[in-house]
């Protein structure tokens, strides 16, 4: 009988233990799930930026003198993706040819290397990091196909 009395006293002092354990576990679980959600959004945005840069390089290697149209092609690709702002100031596009900024009067040669880089801000939403912003960047490069070299 005395043993039973001790067990009853112990249960009375531990009545809230399960509730505390649940609260701690649930907090950690929700934090991890929100972190996984943020990582997924970041990957999706990174792939969209990479796709937009590749879209620009496809156009750019064929029409390397059309610097503004190359950038427009990249922004149009971003606009098709609803998760990324189509703000042209917030999503800078850098087009370089042989390490020189693309301008319509740039002297171009067949085979010159073109690099397109597009970036966009990504705001974290997970607890303890909410509101922090990182910059994601997509980069693509290719060789200019025009002007076509003249046969010797």
C-alpha positions in Angstrom: 0.0 0.0 0.0 2.8 2.4 0.8 4.4 1.7 -2.6 1.1 2.6 -4.4 0.9 5.8 -2.4 4.4 6.8 -3.6 3.5 6.2 -7.3 0.3 8.4 -6.9 2.3 11.2 -5.4 4.9 11.0 -8.2 2.1 11.2 -10.9 0.7 14.3 -9.3 4.0 16.1 -9.5 4.5 15.1 -13.2 1.0 16.0 -14.6 2.3 18.8 -16.9 5.4 17.0 -18.1 3.8 15.6 -21.2 2.4 18.9 -22.1 5.8 20.6 -21.7 7.5 17.9 -23.8 4.8 18.3 -26.5 5.3 22.1 -26.6 9.0 21.8 -26.9 8.9 19.1 -29.6 6.2 20.9 -31.5 8.2 24.2 -31.5 11.3 22.4 -32.8 9.3 20.5 -35.4 7.5 23.6 -36.7 10.8 25.5 -36.9 12.4 22.6 -39.0 9.4 22.4 -41.3 9.4 26.2 -41.9 13.2 25.9 -42.6 12.6 23.1 -45.1 9.9 25.3 -46.7 12.3 28.2 -47.1 15.0 26.0 -48.5 12.6 24.7 -51.1 11.5 28.2 -52.1 15.2 29.2 -52.4 15.9 26.3 -54.7 12.9 27.0 -56.8 14.0 30.7 -57.1 17.6 29.7 -57.9 16.4 27.4 -60.7 14.2 30.2 -62.1 17.1 32.6 -62.1 19.3 30.1 -63.8 16.7 29.4 -66.4 16.2 33.1 -67.1 20.0 33.5 -67.5 20.1 30.6 -69.9 17.2 32.0 -71.9 19.2 35.2 -72.3 22.3 33.4 -73.4 20.4 31.5 -76.0 19.2 34.8 -77.5 22.5 36.6 -76.8 24.9 34.2 -78.6 22.8 34.6 -81.8 22.2 38.4 -81.5 25.2 39.7 -79.4 24.8 43.4 -80.4 21.2 43.5 -79.0 22.2 44.2 -75.3 18.8 45.7 -74.3 16.9 42.9 -76.0 19.0 40.3 -74.2 18.1 41.8 -70.9 14.5 42.1 -71.9 14.5 38.4 -72.7 15.8 37.6 -69.2 13.3 39.8 -67.5 10.4 38.3 -69.6 11.5 34.8 -68.5 11.4 36.0 -64.9 8.0 37.5 -65.4 6.7 34.1 -66.5 7.7 32.8 -63.0 5.2 34.2 -60.6 7.4 33.7 -57.5 10.0 36.3 -58.7 9.4 40.0 -58.8 9.6 41.4 -62.4 11.1 44.6 -61.0 13.8 45.5 -63.4 15.7 47.6 -60.8 15.4 44.9 -58.2 16.6 42.1 -60.5 19.7 43.4 -62.2 20.9 41.7 -65.4 24.6 42.0 -66.3 25.7 41.0 -69.8 29.5 40.9 -70.4 31.4 39.9 -73.5 35.0 39.0 -73.0 34.9 40.8 -69.6 33.5 44.0 -71.1 30.0 45.3 -70.5 27.8 44.7 -73.4 27.0 47.8 -75.5 25.7 47.8 -79.1 29.0 49.3 -80.4 31.2 46.7 -78.9 33.6 45.1 -81.4 32.5 41.4 -81.5 34.3 38.3 -82.8 33.0 34.9 -83.5 33.7 32.7 -80.4 33.9 35.5 -77.9 32.7 34.4 -74.5 29.4 36.0 -73.3 28.3 35.8 -69.6 24.9 36.7 -68.3 24.3 37.1 -64.6 20.9 37.8 -63.1 20.2 38.2 -59.4 17.2 38.7 -57.1 16.7 39.2 -53.4 15.3 36.3 -51.3 13.6 37.0 -48.0 13.7 34.3 -45.4 10.4 33.6 -43.5 11.4 30.9 -41.0 11.3 31.8 -37.3 14.4 33.5 -35.8 15.7 34.4 -39.3 12.5 36.0 -40.7 13.1 39.2 -42.6 16.7 38.5 -43.4 17.5 38.9 -47.1 20.0 37.0 -49.2 20.8 37.5 -52.9 20.4 34.6 -55.2 22.2 34.6 -58.6 21.8 32.7 -61.9 24.7 32.7 -64.3 25.0 31.3 -67.9 27.8 31.6 -70.4 28.3 30.8 -74.1 30.3 31.6 -77.1 29.0 34.1 -79.7 27.9 32.5 -82.9 27.6 35.7 -85.0 29.2 37.2 -87.0 29.9 33.9 -88.7 33.5 33.6 -89.6 34.3 34.1 -93.3 35.8 31.2 -95.1 39.4 31.7 -96.1 
